[in-house]
Amino acid sequence: MDAIAFGSILRGKTMNYRIITAIEPDFFVAELEAETVEHLIEQMTSAGYEFSAFNSNPVQRAELQGQPKFKGLCGPMWDGDAIRYECRATYAELSA
């Protein structure tokens, strides 16, 4: 499995990820670290998320290029010091 680019600015660096899910009435945050896209995909698959594609939206910031996407989650999104994914309920609530 080859990513289009784990972002050349990230190569060789551990990246932090946040997965935010909503279970009424609370939000839960899972923090992950990964050195490669493959490692992140393995962790997410183990947690029950299905890999769907690699992000290639050219208008998004460089850190998001080549990051994986997962079915049922919105993202990847930049979170200042991490890459964030949100379940659809969280995205709807936080975007309102």
C-alpha positions as CSV (number, residue, x, y, z in Angstrom):
1,M,0.0,0.0,0.0
2,D,1.6,3.2,-1.1
3,A,0.6,6.6,0.0
4,I,0.8,9.4,-2.6
5,A,3.1,11.2,-0.1
6,F,3.1,11.2,3.6
7,G,3.9,14.9,3.2
8,S,7.6,15.5,2.6
9,I,7.5,17.8,5.5
10,L,6.4,14.9,7.8
11,R,8.9,12.3,6.5
12,G,10.8,10.8,9.4
13,K,8.6,12.5,12.0
14,T,6.0,11.0,14.2
15,M,2.6,12.5,13.5
16,N,-0.1,12.9,16.1
17,Y,-3.7,12.1,15.3
18,R,-7.0,12.8,17.0
19,I,-10.2,10.9,16.4
20,I,-13.2,12.6,18.0
21,T,-16.4,10.7,18.3
22,A,-19.8,11.8,19.8
23,I,-21.8,9.5,22.0
24,E,-24.7,11.6,23.4
25,P,-24.1,13.8,25.3
26,D,-20.3,13.5,25.3
27,F,-17.4,13.8,22.9
28,F,-14.6,11.3,23.2
29,V,-11.1,11.9,22.0
30,A,-8.6,9.2,21.0
31,E,-5.0,10.2,20.6
32,L,-2.7,8.2,18.3
33,E,0.9,8.5,17.0
34,A,2.2,7.1,13.8
35,E,5.5,7.3,11.9
36,T,4.0,6.1,8.7
37,V,0.6,6.2,6.9
38,E,0.6,2.4,7.0
39,H,1.1,2.4,10.7
40,L,-1.9,4.7,11.1
41,I,-4.1,2.6,8.8
42,E,-3.2,-0.5,10.9
43,Q,-4.1,1.2,14.1
44,M,-7.4,2.5,12.7
45,T,-8.3,-0.8,11.2
46,S,-7.7,-2.4,14.6
47,A,-10.1,0.2,16.1
48,G,-12.8,-0.7,13.5
49,Y,-12.4,2.0,10.9
50,E,-12.1,1.0,7.2
51,F,-9.5,2.8,5.1
52,S,-11.1,4.3,1.9
53,A,-8.6,6.5,0.1
54,F,-5.6,8.9,0.4
55,N,-6.3,12.6,0.6
56,S,-5.2,14.5,-2.5
57,N,-7.1,17.7,-2.2
58,P,-4.6,20.2,-3.6
59,V,-6.2,23.2,-1.8
60,Q,-5.6,21.7,1.6
61,R,-2.4,22.3,3.6
62,A,0.7,20.2,3.0
63,E,0.4,18.2,6.2
64,L,-2.9,16.7,4.9
65,Q,-1.6,15.6,1.6
66,G,-1.4,11.8,1.3
67,Q,-3.1,11.3,4.7
68,P,-5.6,8.4,4.7
69,K,-9.3,8.8,4.7
70,F,-11.6,6.4,6.6
71,K,-15.3,5.4,6.0
72,G,-17.6,7.1,8.5
73,L,-15.1,9.8,9.5
74,C,-14.7,13.3,8.3
75,G,-11.1,14.3,7.7
76,P,-8.2,14.6,7.6
77,M,-8.3,18.1,9.1
78,W,-5.5,20.1,10.6
79,D,-5.8,20.6,14.3
80,G,-2.7,22.7,15.0
81,D,-0.5,20.0,16.4
82,A,-2.2,16.9,15.1
83,I,-4.3,15.6,12.2
84,R,-8.0,15.3,13.2
85,Y,-10.8,13.0,12.2
86,E,-14.4,13.4,13.4
87,C,-17.4,11.1,13.2
88,R,-20.2,12.7,11.3
89,A,-22.2,13.6,14.4
90,T,-19.2,15.4,15.9
91,Y,-18.6,17.2,12.7
92,A,-22.2,18.3,12.5
93,E,-22.2,19.5,16.2
94,L,-18.9,21.3,16.1
95,S,-19.7,22.9,12.7
96,A,-23.1,24.3,13.7
